[in-house]
Amino acid sequence: MALSKLDSLYMAVVADHSKNPHHQGKLEDAEQISLNNPTCGDVINLSVKFDADDRLEDIAFSKLRLCHLNCLC
């Protein structure tokens, strides 16, 4: 029974995140890197901003290219 409640909670969190994504977009004045997944063609841009002590200050991502139709992801 506890597992089904955990599953329900997980599904609710995933549904909420898909409706209200966090850390999506591009940060100005941040390190930028494009990453690709050669198996399906996904390309994402990752923006990472560090503070003066080189600690993570903010992070964001944006998807530049979607999976192609034959992808299993």
N, C-alpha and C positions, 0 to 999 in steps of 0.2 A: 504494500500500500504506500509506503514512504517513497518508493522509487517512482510511482506514478505521479505523486505530488511534486517531486523533483523534476520529472519530465515536463509537467505542466508549467512549472516556474521557468524552466529553461526555454520552452516554446514562447512564453510570454515575453521574456527578455529579448529573445531573437526577433520576435515580431515588433516589439517596441523599437529596437535598434534599426530595423529596416525602415520603419516609418520616420524615425528621428535619428539619422546617422550622426555620430560624433566624430570630430576631428577630420571632417571632409572639407577639401578645398586646397588652396595654395597659400602658404605664408610668405609675406614679404620679408626681406632682409633675413633670409634663412638659407641654410645649406639645402640644395636641391639635388635629387638623384632620381633617375628613371630606372626602373627595374622591369625586367620582362621574364615571362615564363615561356620558354621555348616549346613546351609541350602543347600549349593551347593558344599562345599568341597574346595573352594578357600583357598589357603594359600599364604600370602605375607610376605616378610621380610622387615621391616622398619628400616632404619639406620638414626639416628638423632645425629647431632653433635652440641655441645654448645660451646660458647666462654668462656673466663675467668669470664665474668659477668653473666653467665648462660642464655645468650640470644641465640636464634637459629642461628647457623652459616650455617648449610647445612642440607639437608634432601634428602634421596633417597629411592627408593623402588625396589623390584624385586619380581616377581611372582614365587613362588616355585612350585605350583601345579595348573593346570588349572581346570576350571569347568568340571564336568563330563557331559556326553551327555544328561542327562535328566534335566539339569539345565536350568532355564529360564533367567539367568543373561547374 
